[in-house]
Every structure is written in structure tokens, then in C-alpha cells.
Amino acid sequence: MRRGPHMAKDPLVIAAEIILAFADNCFAKC
């Protein structure tokens, strides 16, 4: 799903990726 640098993405897409990454990290640790 990566189509280039984050700068070319919508802010909502970047925020969603950050939230998903944070959630995955938390699930992996918790």
C-alpha cells in the first residue's frame, strides 16, 4: 500500500498508520 514518501499521503492516512502502528506495538508488548 506504500505509494511513496509520507509527505505525499493525506494527513488522515498518516495518522491512521501511526495509530495502527501504535496499537500493534501495544498489543505486542501488553
N, C-alpha and C positions, 0 to 999 in steps of 0.2 A: 504493500500500500504506500510505500515511500515514493514520492514523485519529485524528490529534490530536497533542498535545504528547508529548514523550518520557516525561514523568512518568507517563503513562497506560499506557506499554508495560511489558512484563516486562523485568527486568534482562538476561535472556539475549538478548532481541531487540535491546536497545540495544547489548549487547556485540557481537553478530553484525554489526550495522550498522557499528559502529566498526571492527571487524576488516576487513569488506569494503571500507569507505571507505579504510582504511589500505593495504590490498592494491592497490586500484585506483590510489591515489596513487603507490605504489611502482612499479607496472608502468608508469605514465605517465612516471615520471622515469627509471627504470632502462633 
